[in-house]
Amino acid sequence: MQPIVFINNISIEEQQNWLAQFKLLLPNEVILLPEQINQAQAEKVQIAIAANPDAKVIARFPNLVWVQSLWAGVEALVAAVKQLQAENMLPSLQLVRLVDPQLAQTMAEAVLTWTLYLHRQIPEYIAQQRQKKWLQLDQPKAQDTRVSVLGSGELGVNAMQVLAHHGYRVSGWSRTAKNIPQVTHYQGSSALPEMLAQTDILICLLPLTEQTTGLINRALLQHLPKGAKLINFGRGGIVNHQDLIECLDEEQIGHAVLDVFEQEPLSASSPLWEHQKISVLPHISAMTNLATASKVAADNISAYRTSGNIPVSVDLKRGY
Ligand code: NAP
């Protein structure tokens, strides 16, 4: 059996933790770092496990059959593979992103937490405290609060169900039609304005693709009722931050919770840090869990070794 290569750009400590975990879960596999594999061996490697891989390193393994990502968001990996294929440095290969029920649960917790934060007007009460202002604001009921989720995928659907369970009026939006209990679902670009017009809190759980880059811009935000709030847990590049700041300053948008940014860590000079109506989070809404994610990846690898089946993979053209 050929070794599996672990192509990563994470800290040495994280790298060692993943390797130790894979050793326990896949005792019959040899998992090596790229630098431990010579070129003759590299040409025989069929499986890679990837965490922030560098395109140049992937190119050293020209006969990869599939790559298991340890992250759910794979836009960087998709871009690297597309670039290598355009340069004829890599044959067609399958990219498998992380689909982990634990990640979906963690994301649903974050969605509920920050929806409650906005719905229960915590930013407003924090601002009032700073001014020593004792003022009880009107509190809309959850049943009267319309929460819409962009992206009805592995993470979005779970989040919608948790929101509906907590009494919110939930809508969802994706490219294709879905039937999700207790959720009003919209599909495709033409249906988006109708959903936005009936949204108090908009949550983004979309992948970053050519179609979604800059999707949340001034034009989209203008479709929301005045004072609506935004949570972005997808990717930074989906939001046009300059447009968002303008919409916040014009009170078109009431508050934004941002967990993801084009440049991470967010630069100290970014105006997002100090904006009164923005809550900045350091990409923590749903972090990959080492124990559960390694089990998902190991099960995928074991299934491939016994059946030759590769799990559902990313559509490189679509970008997710
Ligand atoms: P997924 O299962 O692939 O779901 C993506 C959803 O987005 C699908 O419903 C898809 O529609 C929809 N979509 C994609 N492009 C669209 C478009 N142009 N118009 C309308 N809908 C579109 O992905 P997931 O596992 O739910 O993850 C979503 C994203 O969350 C990841 O890509 C990643 O960027 C982000 N994420 C963030 C964190 C964090 O900590 N902040 C953690 C994990 C993941 P269809 O169903 O119709 O195909």
Boltz pocket constraint, residues with backbone or C-beta under 6 A from the ligand:
constraints:
  - pocket:
      binder: B
      contacts: [[A, 72], [A, 73], [A, 74], [A, 98], [A, 150], [A, 151], [A, 152], [A, 153], [A, 154], [A, 155], [A, 156], [A, 173], [A, 174], [A, 175], [A, 176], [A, 177], [A, 188], [A, 205], [A, 206], [A, 207], [A, 208], [A, 209], [A, 211], [A, 212], [A, 232], [A, 233], [A, 234], [A, 235], [A, 259], [A, 260], [A, 283], [A, 284], [A, 285], [A, 286], [A, 287], [A, 320]]
      max_distance: 6.0
